[in-house]
Amino acid sequence: MGAKRVPSRKDQSLSSVNVPDPAQRLQMVEAERDRLKERLQEAEARIAALEKARTLVVNRIDWLIDTLDSALEKRI
């Protein structure tokens, strides 16, 4: 009355394992490649947008520091 053992992959014959034929496998790999290329393009666009935003923020902070320095010099 023990638990049933699920056969491991090495115990299964190739006919019982769902192995796509080479043409199907190539199509699956190409589809995955296309999805990954699309995700890479999206990531690169996001990185570019973040870098632009960072540059704007850094420039704004620099401007603010210069403005505060000028104001302090005028007070002294």
Accessible surface in RSA format (square Angstrom, percent):
REM  Atomic radii and reference values for relative SASA: ProtOr
REM  Chains: A
REM  Algorithm: Lee & Richards
REM  Probe-radius: 1.40
REM  Slices: 20
REM RES _ NUM      All-atoms   Total-Side   Main-Chain    Non-polar    All polar
REM                ABS   REL    ABS   REL    ABS   REL    ABS   REL    ABS   REL
RES MET A   1   248.93 128.9 163.04 107.9  85.89 204.5 141.49 120.3 107.44 142.3
RES GLY A   2    71.62  88.3   0.00   N/A  71.62  88.3  40.21 110.4  31.41  70.3
RES ALA A   3   107.25  98.6  64.14  99.0  43.11  98.1  74.80 105.3  32.45  86.0
RES LYS A   4   198.21  96.7 170.38 104.5  27.83  66.3 119.55 107.6  78.66  83.8
RES ARG A   5   175.08  73.5 144.83  73.8  30.25  72.0  79.43 108.6  95.64  58.0
RES VAL A   6   124.37  81.8 109.01  98.7  15.36  37.0 110.57  96.1  13.80  37.4
RES PRO A   7    67.22  49.0  61.32  55.9   5.90  21.5  62.06  51.2   5.16  32.1
RES SER A   8    46.13  39.0  36.31  48.5   9.82  22.6  45.30  96.5   0.83   1.2
RES ARG A   9   180.98  76.0 167.34  85.3  13.64  32.5  73.25 100.1 107.73  65.3
RES LYS A  10   187.81  91.6 149.29  91.6  38.52  91.7 102.68  92.4  85.13  90.7
RES ASP A  11    75.02  52.6  39.42  39.2  35.61  84.2  18.90  44.5  56.13  56.0
RES GLN A  12    67.90  38.0  49.29  36.0  18.61  44.3  12.78  27.2  55.11  41.8
RES SER A  13    66.80  56.4  52.18  69.6  14.62  33.7  52.78 112.4  14.02  19.6
RES LEU A  14   146.54  81.6 135.80  97.2  10.74  27.0 135.80  95.4  10.74  28.9
RES SER A  15   111.45  94.2  68.45  91.4  43.00  99.0  60.29 128.4  51.16  71.7
RES SER A  16    78.99  66.8  40.80  54.5  38.19  88.0  49.08 104.5  29.91  41.9
RES VAL A  17    24.28  16.0  15.92  14.4   8.36  20.1  19.12  16.6   5.15  14.0
RES ASN A  18   147.25 101.5 119.05 115.0  28.20  67.9  40.14  96.6 107.10 103.5
RES VAL A  19    89.02  58.6  64.25  58.2  24.78  59.7  65.00  56.5  24.02  65.1
RES PRO A  20    39.03  28.4  29.79  27.2   9.24  33.6  33.27  27.5   5.76  35.8
RES ASP A  21    70.47  49.4  62.21  61.9   8.26  19.5  37.67  88.7  32.79  32.7
RES PRO A  22   115.11  83.9 105.33  96.0   9.78  35.5 110.94  91.6   4.17  25.9
RES ALA A  23    74.73  68.7  61.42  94.8  13.31  30.3  67.85  95.5   6.88  18.2
RES GLN A  24    93.00  52.0  91.58  66.9   1.42   3.4  23.80  50.7  69.21  52.5
RES ARG A  25   139.87  58.7 139.87  71.3   0.00   0.0  32.12  43.9 107.75  65.3
RES LEU A  26   103.95  57.9 100.62  72.0   3.33   8.4 103.58  72.7   0.37   1.0
RES GLN A  27   126.10  70.5 124.14  90.7   1.96   4.7  36.85  78.4  89.25  67.7
RES MET A  28   109.75  56.8 102.32  67.7   7.43  17.7  93.46  79.5  16.30  21.6
RES VAL A  29    78.59  51.7  75.89  68.7   2.69   6.5  78.01  67.8   0.57   1.6
RES GLU A  30    68.24  39.2  67.85  51.3   0.40   1.0  13.64  26.4  54.61  44.6
RES ALA A  31    40.14  36.9  33.04  51.0   7.10  16.1  38.51  54.2   1.63   4.3
RES GLU A  32    74.96  43.0  74.96  56.7   0.00   0.0  35.00  67.7  39.96  32.6
RES ARG A  33   110.40  46.4 106.84  54.5   3.56   8.5  47.50  64.9  62.90  38.1
RES ASP A  34    72.94  51.1  66.99  66.7   5.94  14.1  28.88  68.0  44.06  43.9
RES ARG A  35   132.01  55.4 128.87  65.7   3.14   7.5  68.89  94.2  63.12  38.3
RES LEU A  36    96.46  53.7  91.96  65.8   4.50  11.3  92.35  64.9   4.11  11.1
RES LYS A  37   114.93  56.1 112.57  69.1   2.36   5.6  69.04  62.1  45.89  48.9
RES GLU A  38   102.48  58.8 101.29  76.6   1.18   2.8  26.95  52.1  75.53  61.7
RES ARG A  39   166.63  70.0 162.29  82.7   4.34  10.3  45.88  62.7 120.75  73.2
RES LEU A  40   103.35  57.6  98.36  70.4   4.99  12.5 102.71  72.1   0.64   1.7
RES GLN A  41   120.68  67.5 114.68  83.8   6.00  14.3  35.15  74.8  85.53  64.9
RES GLU A  42   100.39  57.6  90.91  68.8   9.48  22.6  46.79  90.5  53.60  43.8
RES ALA A  43    47.04  43.3  39.17  60.4   7.87  17.9  46.38  65.3   0.67   1.8
RES GLU A  44    95.27  54.7  89.04  67.4   6.24  14.9  34.94  67.6  60.34  49.3
RES ALA A  45    64.86  59.6  50.87  78.5  13.99  31.8  59.57  83.9   5.29  14.0
RES ARG A  46   145.69  61.2 140.98  71.9   4.71  11.2  54.40  74.3  91.29  55.3
RES ILE A  47    92.18  52.5  92.03  68.6   0.15   0.4  92.10  66.3   0.08   0.2
RES ALA A  48    57.55  52.9  50.85  78.5   6.70  15.2  52.95  74.6   4.60  12.2
RES ALA A  49    53.05  48.8  41.14  63.5  11.90  27.1  48.09  67.7   4.95  13.1
RES LEU A  50    88.89  49.5  84.87  60.7   4.02  10.1  85.38  60.0   3.51   9.5
RES GLU A  51   104.56  60.0 102.35  77.4   2.21   5.3  39.88  77.1  64.69  52.8
RES LYS A  52   143.40  70.0 136.51  83.8   6.89  16.4  85.67  77.1  57.74  61.5
RES ALA A  53    48.19  44.3  44.98  69.4   3.21   7.3  47.68  67.1   0.51   1.4
RES ARG A  54   157.53  66.1 151.34  77.1   6.19  14.7  58.62  80.1  98.91  59.9
RES THR A  55    68.33  48.6  67.21  68.1   1.12   2.7  48.17  64.7  20.16  30.5
RES LEU A  56   108.82  60.6 104.13  74.5   4.70  11.8 104.43  73.3   4.39  11.8
RES VAL A  57    85.61  56.3  83.40  75.5   2.22   5.3  85.61  74.4   0.00   0.0
RES VAL A  58    57.93  38.1  57.28  51.9   0.65   1.6  57.83  50.2   0.11   0.3
RES ASN A  59    83.49  57.6  77.69  75.1   5.79  14.0  25.36  61.0  58.13  56.2
RES ARG A  60   154.53  64.9 149.92  76.4   4.61  11.0  56.12  76.7  98.41  59.6
RES ILE A  61    87.10  49.6  86.65  64.6   0.45   1.1  87.10  62.7   0.00   0.0
RES ASP A  62    72.99  51.1  71.30  71.0   1.70   4.0  22.34  52.6  50.65  50.5
RES TRP A  63   133.14  53.4 128.45  62.2   4.69  11.0 105.75  56.4  27.40  44.4
RES LEU A  64    86.57  48.2  86.57  61.9   0.00   0.0  86.57  60.8   0.00   0.0
RES ILE A  65    88.84  50.6  88.62  66.0   0.23   0.5  88.84  64.0   0.00   0.0
RES ASP A  66    89.75  62.9  87.00  86.6   2.75   6.5  26.75  63.0  63.00  62.8
RES THR A  67    57.24  40.7  51.02  51.7   6.22  14.8  50.75  68.2   6.49   9.8
RES LEU A  68    97.45  54.3  97.23  69.6   0.22   0.5  97.23  68.3   0.22   0.6
RES ASP A  69    71.16  49.8  69.66  69.3   1.49   3.5  17.67  41.6  53.49  53.3
RES SER A  70    54.21  45.8  51.62  68.9   2.59   6.0  21.70  46.2  32.51  45.5
RES ALA A  71    48.87  44.9  42.91  66.2   5.96  13.5  47.33  66.7   1.54   4.1
RES LEU A  72    98.69  55.0  98.69  70.6   0.00   0.0  98.69  69.3   0.00   0.0
RES GLU A  73   130.78  75.1 114.92  86.9  15.86  37.8  42.94  83.1  87.84  71.7
RES LYS A  74   177.16  86.4 142.68  87.5  34.49  82.1  95.69  86.1  81.48  86.8
RES ARG A  75   204.29  85.8 166.12  84.7  38.17  90.9  54.16  74.0 150.13  91.0
RES ILE A  76   181.06 103.0 127.51  95.0  53.54 129.1 146.69 105.6  34.37  93.3
END  Absolute sums over single chains surface
CHAIN  1 A     7805.3       6869.3        936.0       4745.5       3059.9
END  Absolute sums over all chains
TOTAL          7805.3       6869.3        936.0       4745.5       3059.9
